[in-house]
């Protein structure tokens, strides 16, 4: 039994929990479960994208997962990267872009600039079929063609917007 904390619209825990997958538990419009997602970019401007297993829908996505009860977004993304890719990122510096609301969940968005050798990745076969590096345009094509998990496509576009704003801010200084 996996418990998930419930968050309010401002990203604060409400003190309530639900059992993951329990369809009988109804959340109000201002209550949310939370998910952490990371986009990993190499020096060539390509992103590490995974094709989910058939059991998980067979869509393209980035790495991420539900924030379990008493977890933080950071500890969740560290756990998910370890589970899904076999990479320990506990001592790595990640950029966090806060949370973004998409439908009912709140998505905590992380970014990591790192060259990772695909040959060293050990995918969790129950969740991930394979990983590959894709360019921004290739990812945009997946989104346009409905081949990417909609929430991850939305988050990728938000990340691009946030990165551009940060770049412009830095550039003006």
KEFI-986740 format. One record per atom (N, C-alpha, C, O): x, y, z. Coordinates in pm, whole numbers, plus 50000, padded with zeros to 5 digits. Each point is the difference from the previous one (the first is absolute). Layout:
<pts>
XYZ ...
</pts>
This chain:
<pts>
500854988250000 499155011850000 500895012450000 500835001950089 498975006249811 500815012149984 499155012150036 498965002549939 501495005150160 499295012250042 500585012249930 501215001149983 497915007949977 500405012649939 499455011550083 498854999750043 501995010549981 499545012050067 499125008149906 500154999449878 498945008250181 499155009249925 500545014150021 500345003950112 499735003749779 500525013750001 498895009849964 499034996449933 501135016150113 499065010449960 500525006949874 501034996249946 498255014050007 500375007049876 501365007050008 500625003049898 499854999650225 501285007050018 501164990450023 501115004350031 498654982749955 501054990150017 500274996150143 501034993850029 498075009550062 500164996450141 499284986950028 498914997649948 501694994050135 499324987650041 498835003750088 500095008850085 498794984249895 498785002950076 499904991850128 499205003150088 501624986449923 499894990850114 499174987749966 499964990450077 499375010049810 499224988449955 500864991149911 500945004749936 498724982550060 500654990749909 498934991849929 498864999150045 501524995049843 499144990749928 500834987849963 501235000849990 498114988249988 500664988049950 500115001449849 499015002749932 502204995450016 500205001449856 499114990149926 499974988150031 499315017149871 499144991849917 498604998050055 499174993849934 500555011450185 498664998650060 499045009649930 500055012150024 499104982649891 499065008149922 498815004750083 499245008649956 500584985850163 498875004150084 500295013150072 499075006950043 502204996549972 500395012450069 499915011649903 500725000449900 498415009050128 499815011649913 500715012150058 499885002950120 500855004249796 500685012250042 499185012049955 499334999649897 500725010950183 499325012449961 500815006449887 501134996049975 498305014049958 500745006849891 501285006850048 500875003349918 499264998950212 501205006750053 500934990450073 500885004350074 498914982849906 500884989850058 500714992649888 499424997449894 501834999150131 500824994149895 500924989250058 500435000850115 499854989149803 501134991450029 501205006749932 499825009449923 501384985950105 501185006449943 500914989749933 500094988450041 500575016349853 500904991949920 501275008049979 499955012249986 501194981050013 501285006649969 500504994749865 499964988049974 500515021249941 500484996449866 501325007349976 500165011650040 500784981649894 501285006149967 500284998849851 499724989749939 500835020750005 500514999749863 501515001150007 500545009250063 500134981449874 501464999450001 500485003649859 499634993649902 501225016750091 500515004949871 501514998149993 500715003050096 499784992249789 501454998749982 500585012649935 499275009549971 502044990650008 500665011849945 499645002749853 500275010949949 499134979449985 499585001949860 498575005549991 499465001549890 499945001550225 498645005450001 498944989349980 498865003249965 501514984250057 499054989049987 499524995950139 500725001450099 498064993549906 499404996250128 499874984950009 499694993349902 500565001450217 499874985750025 498514997050018 499395003950099 500074989149804 498574996949997 499844984950006 500794992649942 498185002950128 499774985750008 498704996349930 499055007849995 500954980249951 498784994049946 499504991050111 500694990750041 498115012150008 499494992150112 499644986049953 499724997749882 500284993050211 499664986249970 498554999249953 499215009250023 500454979849911 498614998149955 499045000750117 498905005349988 501524989250128 499155000350121 499735014250047 498985002750063 501945006349908 499865014150042 499475008949888 499975012250014 499624981849875 499375007849893 500795001149871 499435003749897 501864993150104 500815000349879 500195013849939 500275001249881 499605009250202 500195013649951 501405005050035 500684994150084 499735016549851 501265006550036 499755009150119 498925005750015 502104995550069 499895008850117 501405003150050 501004995349946 499035012650156 501245002150073 499934991350124 499084992050013 501865009450076 500044991850121 499245007150111 500125012250016 499104980350059 499275006150111 499064990250064 499894988549959 499415016350145 499044991750069 499305007350112 500345011350034 498674981950022 499225005750110 500875002650124 500924992550031 498755018450036 500665003350127 499254992550109 498845002950029 501834987450030 499384991850103 499855007850130 500635010450020 498524984450068 499785005950131 501335002350072 500834991050008 499355020950043 501195004350075 501275001249915 501095001150055 498784998749814 501155002649913 499995014749959 498965006650005 502204998349956 500105013349940 500084998349849 500304989149953 499445021449970 500184998949856 501444995749964 500204991949910 500795013750160 501394996549970 500294985350030 500604993249918 498995001950199 500264985950031 499264990849904 500474989149970 498365015349983 499254992049903 500754998949869 500134989149945 500375022250004 500674999449870 501314992150012 500394993149907 500275008050207 501214991950021 499644985149998 500714992049940 498215004350126 499554986050003 499614995249861 500384989149959 498865019049970 499514996049868 501144998249899 499984990649921 501005018450081 501144998749908 500784987350032 500464993149909 499695003950219 500694987750042 499224987849955 500574990649945 498125009350079 499174988549964 499904998049849 500214989049950 499475021649977 499714998749857 501254999449913 499994993549896 501095013550146 501205000749916 501244993750062 501014998249933 498914998550196 501154994150066 501115010050028 501174996250011 498495016749999 500995010550021 499765006550136 498885004250031 502164996650051 499925006650130 500305014849982 501105003749959 497915004850072 500205014549984 499935007450133 499805012150004 500374980550106 499875006350133 501005011250023 499695009450074 501484990049866 501015010450022 500115009749882 500965007749992 498074992049919 500025008849884 499215012750027 499085000250081 501305010449851 499295012850011 498985000649888 500354999849882 498395000850156 498905000849904 499375013850007 499995006450105 499494998149784 499215012250000 498544996150024 499504990749938 499845016550151 498594997550026 499205012249956 500335011350035 498634986049888 499175010849948 498665001150071 499065006149948 500834988050170 498775001050076 498944990849945 500314990249931 498425012950099 498944991149954 499145006949895 499875012249994 499564979349924 499115004449893 498744991450010 500094987850012 498775018549983 498744992650006 499634995549859 500015007949906 499664979450082 499554994449872 498904990250031 500244989550060 498545013849900 498834992250038 499944999250152 499985010550065 499994977849993 499884999050145 501355000050072 500105006050107 500934987449839 501264999850077 500765013349997 499825008349910 501034993350190 501025010449998 501284993049956 500364989650056 500325015949847 501254994249951 501165008750045 500085011849965 500824982350112 501235006850039 501034997249892 500314988549972 500205022149968 500844999049881 501485002050034 500385010150061 500434980349899 501455000550021 500714999449866 499484994949901 501755010650099 500845000249880 501424996750043 500475004750104 500214987349814 501384996250030 500795000149871 499664992949905 501385015150090 500895000649885 501124990050027 500855002250086 499154986749839 500974989350026 500144991249877 499004996449937 502235000250030 500264990249894 499974986150063 500864996550080 498154995849883 499864986450052 500164990349884 499345001449897 501524988950121 500204989849899 498834990250007 499784993550102 499475005549789 498834991249998 500384985650030 499214992550057 501985003649906 500464986250025 500104996950150 499964988450040 500175021950043 500134998050144 498665000150073 499944997450121 499005005449806 498675000550061 499434985950013 500084991949907 499365005450208 499354987150026 498525002750023 499585003150111 499624995549781 498595003550009 499224989750082 500324988250003 498655016850062 499074991750075 498984994749898 499085007149961 501104980549998 499214994249890 498495000550023 499245000549903 500314999250223 498565000750027 499425013549959 498815001149971 502035009250027 499515013449970 500565006049871 499335008149935 501884987950028 500695006549888 500424989549897 500654990150034 498985012249841 500424991149891 501455003349961 500854991249997 499405021749973 501365004449966 500105015150018 498995006950014 502254998149984 500255014450005 500805004049877 500724992049941 499145020650023 500735005449887 500155015050020 499275006150078 501684999849852 500125014549998 499235005349880 500124994749890 499095015850132 499245006349892 500225015150004 500165006050107 499834999949776 500125014649990 498685006550041 498964993450010 501115019450013 498805007750034 498954998349891 498824998150030 501595002549843 499054998649888 499394986149996 498814998649974 501984991250051 499474986350002 498954998350111 499004993249982 501265013050132 499034999450110 498745007749963 498894995450026 501275016249914 498845007849955 499164991949901 498785000750002 501884991649910 499294991449905 499224989150072 498874996949963 501744997050141 499304989850079 498755005950065 498944993850002 501215018450050 498875006750065 498895002449897 498844996950024 501545008749861 499055003249894 499274987549950 498815000549969 501914988350023 499424987649948 499314991650107 499534989049972 500395016150152 499334992950108 500734987550048 499394990850054 501935008949925 500794988350041 500675001850136 500584990650054 499345021550000 500595002850131 498885001250103 498945005549972 501324989450146 499065001350109 499595014850008 500875008550016 497844994749975 499595014149992 500575008950111 500445011149973 499554984050151 500525008350109 501495002849983 500465010950032 500304979449917 501445002049982 500285009249882 500975007550001 498184991949896 500115009449890 499755014250047 500725009349963 498254992450117 499675013050059 501175005150085 500385011749991 500184979450092 501125003950087 501255003449919 500735009250036 499514983549856 501165003049915 499875014149943 500975007649998 497854995949955 499795013449945 500135010750108 500535010849974 498994986450146 500175009450112 501485001750033 500465011250025 500284977849975 501445000750029 500705008849898 500845008250036 498834990249837 500635008149896 499735014850023 500895008449984 497884994750054 499635013950029 500785005350120 500505011249997 499584980950108 500705004350122 501515001549974 500625009450050 499954981549873 501435000949969 500295012649920 501015006650022 498114996749884 500175011949918 499945012650086 500805009149984 498244991350107 499875011650088 501235001450089 500505011150020 500004977850033 501205000650083 501205004449919 500825007950047 499284987249830 501125003849914 499955015049972 501025006850006 497794998349961 499865014249971 500325008350123 500635010549989 498954985050127 500295007450123 501505000650024 500545010550032 500134978249952 501464999450019 500695008549895 500985007050029 498524992349850 500605007249889 499945015150021 500915007249959 498024997650105 499845014450022 500925005350110 500255012050005 500254979650081 500815004750113 501375004449956 500815004250083 
</pts>
